[in-house]
Amino acid sequence: MTTLDMHVSTVTLGSGAPTPAEVAAIARDDARIVLDPAALDAMAASRAVIESLAQDPQPHYGVSTGFGALATTFIDRERRAQLQLSLVRSHAAGSGPEVEREVIRALATLRLSTLLTGRTGARPLVAETYAAMLNAGITPVVHEYGSLGCSGDLAPLSHVALAVIGEGPVRDREGTLMDSADALAAAGITPVALEEKEGLALINGTDGMLGQLILALADLDRLVTTADVTAAMSVEALLGSDSPFAEDLQQLRPHPGLDASARNMRRVLAGSPVVASHRGPECTRVQDAYSLRCAPQVAGAVRDTMAHARLVASRELASAVDNPVVTPDGRVESNGSFHGAPVAYVLDFLAIAVADLASMSERRIDRLLDPARNHGLPPFLAHEVGVDSGLMIAQYTAAGIVSELKRLAAPASVDSIPSSAMQEDHVSMGWHAARKLRTAVDGLARVLGIELLASSRGLALRAPLEPSEATGAAAALIADAARPGADRFLSPEIDAAADAVRSGDVLRAVEDRIGPLDHA
């Protein structure tokens, strides 16, 4: 089953790791959450440990002390409920635009998953309330700025925790902004009155950056496979050769991603009359430009980068990220598992890969428009040269996006900035890495859409030569936008092509004709 076919309506969350597909189903498709009773029992057992320590006159971090730079300050028991409440209120300090609903749902789901490990010391009631809020479609307002990825995504998670206690703004299932107390009441959910340790348990995690990594990987699975299709279309439209993609040549350099991308391009180009038309000795071209010939090398390297990122994501999904944690043998130990470096690094790595893949696509777009390099196509694929501009400015748009993606490829994870009176003196900036990757993924979809538009028009101009069955199916999706002719309002046509890429329609059209491709 490919990512395009996955649809999950109910997800059972327990003490084990949820799958990326399950997280995405809850975040994007409002899949209903069911809690495993065994996980709730484990939570109750670890809560008993916290209750015992709460009685101890000796200070225990997170249970009877302050936090961060105030970790040595003992708090009397009658003040601890206020301590937890103050923690959540003060840490809900985000600013800027609202974060997307699916991101907020992903981070809330992942915090719930960590609660269910039984390692945080929170009561089962807390997990049940998180699940009820997600199932009711209540989405806390989380802001763009606030997380340094130091003790995890403190501010974003605090805004979610604030909603759980019945404070702060939320949006209901229809997107209406309202007070949390009103939304919870309408859904029949009682706000949580936090007890010892629970404030920390709700805000100390990498859930925001991990959730965005999972969503980005789901999108890139579709986009990187689509990049194989658009690259093949450009090879065809530019009268390029399919011989560099031969299976035996890939075996000389055994990178798994390279093999998969080359195989996809072979399959997409199979039976192409355009390719066959210049395969004979009359073709004097020795070899194609790198943006054509090396397409599987770049897209394949992106695939291998994604494989590494998936490995990191799978480990993080299986983690109990909190500080302190309740160990299986009943100890409560301070630790550094909340530091986001493992996730931040791969988020940055993916941004580099995305920028490079988009950059190569843009080079093929430019080649399609250049009469000195496009082998007989009109300048800019224009109808009446000199009067019409064709797709000239579409390439400008792609170039502008690629330039932005190159800036976004600069790593956030090396930009540590100290906080909390130097207690948190090295931070991951993983949230920032996630936010810029999210922008980069959107940019990649737009650049691939422009390549789809340009290569489809190029293939139309090669008539009466016919494209392959697969590329013909992809081009047919945007036939109106790609048809040659006098200049038209171009922006809607670019958007239509980008939407066809982003939605998976291009892949569905191709796979309906030739069967499943190798997904990333």
PyMOL commands that set and color helices and strands:
alter all, ss='L'
color gray80, all
select helices_A, chain A and resi 3-5+20-29+37-54+68-70+77-91+101-115+124-135+154-164+180-186+198-203+207-237+243-245+247-250+256-269+273-276+290-293+295-317+341-369+379-381+392-408+430-461+469-477+479-482+491-502+505-514
alter helices_A, ss='H'
color red, helices_A
select strands_A, chain A and resi 10-13+32-35+95-98+139-140+143-145+169-171+177-179+325-326+332-333
alter strands_A, ss='S'
color yellow, strands_A
deselect
rebuild
show_as cartoon
